[in-house]
Amino acid sequence: MSRDFLEIAREHWARYPLMEPRDFAKLAYQSEFGPAHMVQSPDKILAALLAERKEAGAEPLLMEPIGNGLCRFPITQALSTLWELPLIGRMFARTMWSAEGTEAGLLEKLEALASFPVPGMGEYLEGWRREGCPPVRHSETFRSTYDPHYRVLRLDFARFLPALVPLEKLAREKTPAVIAVDGRCGSGKTGFAKSASVLLVCSSNIVHMDDFYRPPERRAENWMDVPAGNMDLERFRKEVLRPAQAGETILYRPYDCQTGRMGEAEPLEEGLTIVEGTYSQHLSLAEYYDFKIFLTCGREEQTRRLRAREGDYYPTFDRVWRTLEERYFAACGTEAAADLVVDTTGFFD
């Protein structure tokens, strides 16, 4: 950890050379605990954002990763339209509720910072530790020089903002609506769908394409030569897409590949339906969607993610499933047909 946080601290110091010890302490605290100390109601969060947005300058600032899956997100980056503020507010609230950190982790960061040749660093950190490391504000020098206006958000929330914005607009203007999230394995489809389901303005259901595999005994002999030959697309259309498009109740029946059995039907609430997974944007399904997102990432990073996810099964996964997936993309022109393409390379570092 120390090396990673030290690198982050050095980057901030290079960007803000007038940082004082309390600014480094604030960086360490936010990196460990996020905004967990700022527990507020949604109304207060939105009111504070509105007030601060009026004060913030127009100059766009950088989104700054601060470690532990968190970032400082400048308010000036958001908000080409006013309704994006509530979306940022929901991101902030979710970040507060999900923030994890430990006293030991914070103390480790402070020990690393103590080596920085900043006047008064050691004395300040020692005094702060004796006080129990309470939350601190930026120094007057930092505020007057750099005029910081940001919120600490989960890094994946912030980086997915360009994909969340059109969905927020759709959710406000049209429900029921159906969204497809397709893309390369390991690109973050499931994580994005989960984030969207809790961040968008209306209630959202997630449907996983993995729950619509066709049982092996019902697949054609040449199924590996047919894009989506392993999927029961007709059942998917009948049970999910048609009722979702019509605003009717979806009776969601997931197929369990491990047991070879169909699960019990579960009714899904009316609202936004987010379909995630490879083959969700098959040509035979495209007409049912209001918006299509394609996630991708660099080959090298994709391999690293898949090795970590699949473990010993990776060689087989790579040889069979990644190959079939790329054939599907090529045959159906999936990436080119999407309304929005998001490259998630580096998103989760």
N, C-alpha and C positions, 0 to 999 in steps of 0.2 A: 504493500500500500504506500509506504513512505515515498518511494521513488516516484510513483504515479502522482501523488499529491504535490510533491516537491516540484515536479515538472509543471503542473498546473499553476502553482504559486509563482514560479519563476516567469511563466508566460504573462500572468496578471501584473507582476511587478514591472516587466518590460513594457507592458501596455499602459500602465498607470505608475510611472516612476515616483510619484509623490505619495504613494501608499505609506501609511503609518502603521505601527504595530496593531492597533485596534482593527484596522482594515484587513490585515492578515488573519486576525482572530475571527473576524466575521466570516471571512472566506472559509476558514476551517470549520466553523460552526455550521454554516450552510451546507458545506460539502458532506458533513456527517449527518445532520438532522433535517436538512431542507428547511421548509417554512413551518415545521410542526408546532412551533411555539405560537404561531399567529392564528390560533383557532378562532374562526369568525363565522358568522352566518352568511349564507349566500348573498343576502341583500347588502350587508356591510362590505363584502368583498367587491361586489359590483360598484357600489358607491365610491369606494376608495379608488378603484380603477378609473372610473369616470373623472374623478377629481384630479388624479395624477396625470391622466392623459392630456388634460388641458394645460398642465404645467410643463409637460415634456416638450423638448424641441422637436423640430421636424427632421433633423438629420438622422438617417438610419444608423443604428448601432449594431454591433456584432452580437449574435447569440454565443454565449461563453460557457462551454462545459466546465463544471467545477468538481467532477468526480462523483462516484457513487450513483451513476445513472441520473444525475441532476444537471441543470444548467441555469444560468441567469438569462432570462428572456426579456429583451428590451421592449417596453411597451410601444415604442415608436415603430417597431417592425410590424406590429399588428395593425390591423384596423384600417383597411381601405373602406370598410363600411361599419357603421356603428354596432350592428348586431354581432360583430366578431368579439366585442368586449365580453358579453356573457359567456361565450365559448372559452375565452382565456380565463375567465373567472372560474368556470367549472374545472378547467385544467389545474388551476391553482388549488382549488378545494380538494380535488382528488390527490394532488401531490401532498397536501397537508395530511390527509387521512392515511396515505400509504407510506409516508416517510419512515424509514428505519435507520437507526444509528445507535451507537453505544458510547458510553463514557470512555471506555478503553480506546475505541477508535478515535475519538476526539483527542485524547491525550497523546496518542501516537502521532497524530498530525502536529500537535503543538511541539512535541519533542523535535520533529523534523524542522519546524519553522525556527526553533531557537538558534539554529546555526546560521540564519540569514544575517548578513552584516547591515542590519537596519538599526539606527540609533534607538536605544531604549527597548529593543525587542525582548531581551531576556527578562528585564525587570517587569515589563508590562504583562507578559505571559504568566510569570510567576504570581503576580498579584491577581490576575484574572482567575487563575486556578484556585487560589485561596478563597476567592469569592464564590466558587462553585461553577465557574464558566457560564454566567447568565448570558442571554442574548445581548448583542451590542449593536449600536448604530455605527454607520460609517463616520470617520473623522470629519471635522469641519473642513479640513483641507481637501479631502477627497470629494465631499459634496460640492464645495464651491468651485473646484477645478474641473471635475468631470461630470457634474450634474447627473448622477445616476438615477434612472427611472426604469426599473426592471421588476420581474417577479421570478422567484425560483420555481421552476417547473421540472417535472420529469423530462428527461432528455428525449425519450421516444415521443411523448406528447408534442413537444415543441417541434421536432423534426417532421412529424406527421401533419402539422398544421396545414400545409398547402393541400393535402388530400382531405382534411376534415372540413375545410371551409366550404367547398362546393356541396358537401353532404349536409352541412348545417343549413345552407341556403335551400337545398331541396326539402329538408325536413320541415322548414318553416313555410314553404310554399305549397307542398304537395304531400299529403299522406292519405292513404297508404302509398308507399313507394318501395321499390325493390332495387337493391344495389348489389353488384357483383364485384368481388375482390379476387382476382386471379393473379397468377404470377409464378415465378420460379420457386421451387422448393427451397426453404431456408431464407426466403426474402422477407418474412415477417407478416404473412397474410393473416394468420390466426391472431397474432398479437395486435395487429392493426384493427381487426374486426372487434376484438374485445375492448380496445380503447374507444373506438367509435361508439360502441353500444352504451358506454357509460358517460360519454362526453357530449353527445348530441342532444338537442333540445327536447326531442320526443322519445318515448319508449322504443327500444329497438330489440329485435330478435336476431340471434345469430344462427345460421344454418350452415352446417359443415358438409362439404361435398364428400368427405370421407365416410359419411353415414349413408351414402347412396352407391356403394360398390355393388356390382352385380355378383351374386354368388358364383363361385368357380364353375359349378355344374351347369350354370345357365349361360356361360360365355361361349361365343362361337370359337371354333377351332383356331381361327386366324385372328383372335381378338387382339393380339399384340401388334398386328399390322393395321389396326383400325383406330384412329384417334378416339379416345374415350371408350374403347372396346371393353374395358373392365367396369364401366359405369352403367347404372340403370337410369338413364336419362329420362325415359318415359315415366317411370315412377316419380322421379324428381319433378318433372313438369306437372304431373297430375296432382301430387300431394303438396307441393310447395309453390311453384311459380304461378299456376293458374289461380288458386285461391288468394295468394298474396296480391296479385295484380288486381283482383276483383274486390279486395278488402274483406275477404271471407276468412273464417278461422282456419288456420293451418293445423292439421293433425300430423305432427312430426313423429315419424317412425324411423329411428336410426337402425341401420344394419350393423351388427357386431361381427367384424371379421374373425375375431378370435373364437367365438362360439358358433358362428355360422347361423345365428338366429336374429330375427327381427325384434326390436325392442317394443315396449308398450307405446301406443300412440299418446303423444303429449300435445295438448292444445297450446298454440302460441297466440299471444295477444296481438290485436290489430295495432299497426303502427308502421315503423320502418323495418324492413326485412333485409338483413345483410347476409348475403351468401358468400362464403369464403372457401377457397380451395381451387386446386387445379381442375380444369374442365368446366368450371362454372360459366365461362364465356364461350363454350362450344357454339359453333354457328347455328345449331338447331335451337339454342336457348336465347340468343341475343335479343330477340324481339320483346322479351318479357322484362327487360331491365330499363330503369330510368337513368342509371349512371353506372359506368364500368371503369374500374380502376385496375391497373396492371402494376404489380410490384416486381422489381428486378434487383439484382446486385451483381457485382463483379464475380467472375468465375472463381478467382482465388479465394475471395471471402466466402462465397457460397460453399466451396469445398471445406473450408475451416469450420463453418457453422454446422454443416452436415456431419462431419467427422465427430464433432462434439455431441450432436444430437443422436446420431445413430449408433455410435460406439462400434462394436464388433460387426454389426450388420451393415456398416457403411459400404464395403466393397460390392455387396449384392445390390444395395439401394442404388449405388452409382451406376452399376452396369445395367440394371433393369429399369428402375423407375425414373431416374433422371433422364435416361435416354428416351423413354416413351414420352416423357413430358416435353422434351425439346421437339420431338416429331410432331406432337400435337400443336405446339406453338407455330411451327413452320407450316403445317397443313392448313390451319385455320386463320393464320395471320392475326393471332390474338393480341399481340402487343400493339400493332398498328391500328387495330380496330377499337382499342380502349379510348375512353374519353380523357383519361389522365394516366400518365406513366410516372411512377415514382421510383427512383433508384435509391435503395436503402443501404448502399455501401457506406460503412462507417457509422451508421445510425446508432448502433448499440454498443459502441466502444466505451 
